[in-house]
């Protein structure tokens, strides 16, 4: 059984989506048909009891009239979903004169209590209570006194109204809970989509930080081979070796990043450890092997004491600074300065002078420094970059180092 089928069996028609277009009135569900039949039978049973009680002291003509009016009142209950207030008002007047219609009047009053606001219910109940009092005087029961008849009529009317209001409150609670569940589901989907977007942005920044350094080495040395085909064999072999090693390292880094996208439980073989501050020297040596002039000035004597996340951020900042210097200031001497201690924070600076001559046009996305700024902010630090006072370019970052 599908969800729609369950709704047609279990939910009232006002809780099931309309079947037609243009806001058409909901069709009766199976549950509505069952309820309507039961209400009709109960009203008919109530009317038969009233007719049997009145047959003992009323004439045949009055009994026949009661039977006809009572039957019509019970049949009119099939209209209670479309015109509940009007039907209840008419039956309240009829029920005051014909006791056989009292059951149908109570059923219609129940529908008003369930479906209509309190303003409509109030005057309808007042009319029904007045009818209960009038009935005692118009059609008195010799076996019960007038006072007892009024008390029974008022109590039965209020009991039916209270039951209807309870059903209405329960339906409103179910509707509120359903809307809250749908809203919570929509918010959960929105949070999942936002988390997915943030994860993609983080992976994109990581991919830029990792691969830009390697691919820049490939671009620079491939360009050197293109413009210096007559270079000595030793330089050509050295450039080809750097290209080969950089391509291999780029492939390994790409595997490392793609490993983040693997589902839990998949094989993660081939992934390399994340870089830390202790591997900053290897990055500098790699840049020197590629032909850059790099000076590393570090006053941090124990790199392993730096938190792994902070050291990884410093590594990425230095990597981006060396990549930018290689692209935009080739041939200059790049200075990487690292200082700090626990409690004071960690400062890293990558500085290079202005290049001499024409700078080759190496394409770039321009998103590296933006990603580094976000990475430093997430780590609780800050990052500044721009032209240096004495010329050139400086990239400076400060990161917290807990004591």
Secondary structure, DSSP 8 states (H G I E B T S, - for coil): --HHHHHHHHS-GGGS--SSSSS------HHHHHHHHHHHHHHHHHHHHHHHHHTTTS-HHHHHHHHHHHHHHHHGGGGTTTSHHHHHHHHHHHHHH-GGGHHHHHHHHHHHHHHS-HHHHHHHHHHHHHHHHHHHHHS--TTS-HHHHHHHHHHHHHHHHHHHHHHHHHHHHHHHHHHHHHHHHHHHHHHHHHHHHHHHHHHHHHHHHHHHHHHHHHHHHHHHHHH-TTS-HHHHHHHHHHHHHHHHHHHHHHHHHHHHHS-TTS--TT------GGGHHHHHHHHHHTT-EEEEEE--S-GGGS-HHHHHHHHHHHHHHHHHHHHHSTTSEEEEEEEEETTTEEEEEEEE----S--------S-HHHHHHHHHHHTT-EEEEEE-TTSSEEEEEEE----
